[in-house]
Amino acid sequence: MDGAEEIAIPEEFRQILHDQCAQMINELQDKMTQMMEMYKNNSTFPFDFYNLAMRETDTKISCVREIYRRISGTDLG
């Protein structure tokens, strides 16, 4: 398969995939919110670690969205 072919995905699988990807993104966003709160409330929290952790989490969210788009052919909305 060269990526140009489209595979028919049953609606039930598409819904499960959507729900799981949305749940993963929500969990990652919750993690980002916790890190922001921790950084805001703790002046000794290292900025470099905070910055790297935020970028890593943002990259993971982008990857989940891209995987969903490639599998389902639609954007995660």
N, C-alpha and C positions, 0 to 999 in steps of 0.2 A: 504494500500500500504506500503510495507516494504522498499522501496528505491531500490530494486533490479529490479523492473519492469521499463521498459522504455516506456514513453508516446510519441506518435508521435506528433511532433510540426509542425504546418503548416509553410511553408517557410516565409509567410508574417509576422506572429507573431515573428518568429525567427529574421527577419530583424529589426522589430520595437524594439524588446528586445535588440538586438545588438546596434542599434543606440542610444537608451536611456541610456544604461549602459556606452557606450563610451562617451556620452555627460556628464554624471555624473562624470566620471573619469576625463575628461578634465576640468570640473569646479572645482573639488577638487585639481587638479594639479595647476590650476591658483591661487587658494586660497593659496596653499603652496608657490608659487612663490611670491605672494604679501606679505606673512608673512616674507619670506627671505629678500625681499627688505626692508620691514619696520624695521626688525632687523638690517640689514646692515647700514641703514641710520639713525637709532635712537639709540644712545649709552645708553639711559636710559631705553630701552625696556627690561623688565625682562627676563633673560635667562630661568628660570624655566617655565614661561608661554609659551615662544617660543618653548621650548623642548616638553612640553605637547601637545601644539596645533599641532606641526608637527607629533608627534606620533599618535594623534587622527585622523588626516587627512589621514595618511598612513594606519591606521587600517580601516578606511572607504573605502579606495580604495581597500584594500584586500577583504573586505566584498562584495563589488559590484562584483569583479571578481569571488569570490566563489559562490555567488548567481547565476550569469550568467552561470558558469560552471555546477552547479547543475541542473538548469532549462534546459539548452540547451544540455548538455553533451559534450560541446567543450569549449576550452579556448577562452577568449576574446582576439583577436589579433589585 
